[in-house]
Amino acid sequence: MSWNESGNDKDPWKGGGNQPDDLDKIIEGWQKKINAILGGKKGNGNVTKMPGGNSGTSIILIFLLVAWAFTGLYRVDQAERGVVQRFGSYTETTYPGLHWHIPFPIESVDIVNTGIVTDYGFSTEILTADEQYVFVQLVVQYLREDPVKYSFEVINPEGTLQDLTESALREVVGTSSLEVLVNERRDEIGPKTQVVLQSTLDAYNAGISVTSINLEKLDYPRAVQDAVDDTQKARNDSDRFILEAEKYAQDLIPRARGAATRILQDAEAYRDRVIADAEGQANRFLALLNEYEKAPKVTRDRLYLDAVEEVYKNSNKVILDSQGSGNLLYLPIDKLMNDSGRRNNNSSNTQNNDSMVNQANSSATEDESRERRQR
């Protein structure tokens, strides 16, 4: 017969004797079991009883103790190192794997990533050696090389690194002029800043190794960009004018040197010709002197005839020997007339030139007399 059939008076919630178990007895039974587990003493076959309040407190304390112990478990990845500190003092360095340390507040662990290169951007405006502002933007890549130094030597390694980066950059940029930095030493800013920054970090024992510094931007500040553009335009115009002047000089100087060389050569040729003519005349005079000493009368007559011939050669007059023979002579009248016309023109030109010279001299004389009267 099932328990819920009619005529069945048994209660499924009651014991065999149909009497409910006392709740206090059930709790007491569980306390005995826990006390036995905790090492309660047995006397005359009975378990030493502990008060109910003390038993619950012990359970809670044990649970808290186990939970506190579990907080000491930590895991170190492949690229990381664990720096264990006991009451703030360095104890050991742990390597990749699962480890346990005495939980806080006795010991603590700083997990430092030593295998990944970290980078950060940095930008600032710096005053150059020629008192010009320049905007610099760069990226710094660094590695946490020594986890112990990184954790103990510097209070704020990241902030210290940024401050030292600015200091090193100011040292590099502040010792050069703006034009040199922008044009000539642009590629040297990153490496020089890295050297200065790494030496300072080593002096601080920061445990940081700077792998590279990449310069992304080096330009004038926006506030002065227009003025800088005007300056650059003026500089370009100056360079263009200088090139044009050099081109003109390169064209003019060779021509002037050629003309000077030609004048010198003409002067030398004229000098040689004058010297040669003078020497020839002197030699001819000496030869004539020798002949004159040998035959003075003949030489004198010869010189006289040559002089007369030279004089009458340019004359339009015809001289005839009336005592000579009466042969018919042919006189070229037309040629004589043409020669006389040319001579008249030349004489008129000479007279005009003389008159102009006389007028100029007279005017100069009048001016001088006028000045004298004024004085």
Number of C-alpha atoms within 10 A of each C-alpha: 7 8 11 11 9 8 9 10 10 15 12 10 10 11 11 10 7 12 10 10 11 8 9 8 10 10 11 13 12 11 18 17 13 15 17 15 9 12 11 15 12 11 8 6 7 9 15 15 15 12 9 11 8 9 16 13 11 12 13 11 12 12 12 12 11 11 11 14 15 14 13 16 13 14 16 17 14 12 12 21 24 24 21 21 18 17 12 13 11 16 14 13 15 18 16 13 13 11 13 14 18 18 16 14 9 11 17 21 24 15 19 20 20 18 13 12 14 14 15 12 13 15 15 13 17 19 17 20 13 12 12 16 18 20 15 20 15 18 17 20 16 19 18 22 19 17 21 21 16 21 18 17 13 16 11 12 19 14 11 14 21 16 12 17 22 17 15 21 21 17 17 18 21 19 13 16 16 22 13 10 21 14 9 10 15 14 13 12 19 20 15 16 22 22 14 17 25 21 14 17 19 12 9 14 16 27 20 22 19 21 14 17 23 17 19 13 13 17 15 20 17 11 9 12 12 12 12 14 12 11 12 12 12 12 12 12 12 12 12 12 12 12 12 12 12 12 11 11 12 11 11 12 11 11 12 11 11 12 12 12 12 12 12 12 12 12 12 12 12 12 12 12 12 12 12 12 12 12 12 12 12 12 12 12 12 12 12 14 14 13 14 14 11 11 11 13 11 12 17 13 11 12 13 12 12 11 12 11 11 11 10 12 10 11 12 15 10 8 7 8 7 7 6 7 7 8 6 6 7 6 9 8 10 9 11 14 12 12 14 16 12 11 15 12 11 12 12 12 12 12 12 12 12 12 12 12 12 12 12 12 12 12 12 12 12 12 12 12 12 11 10 9 8 7 6
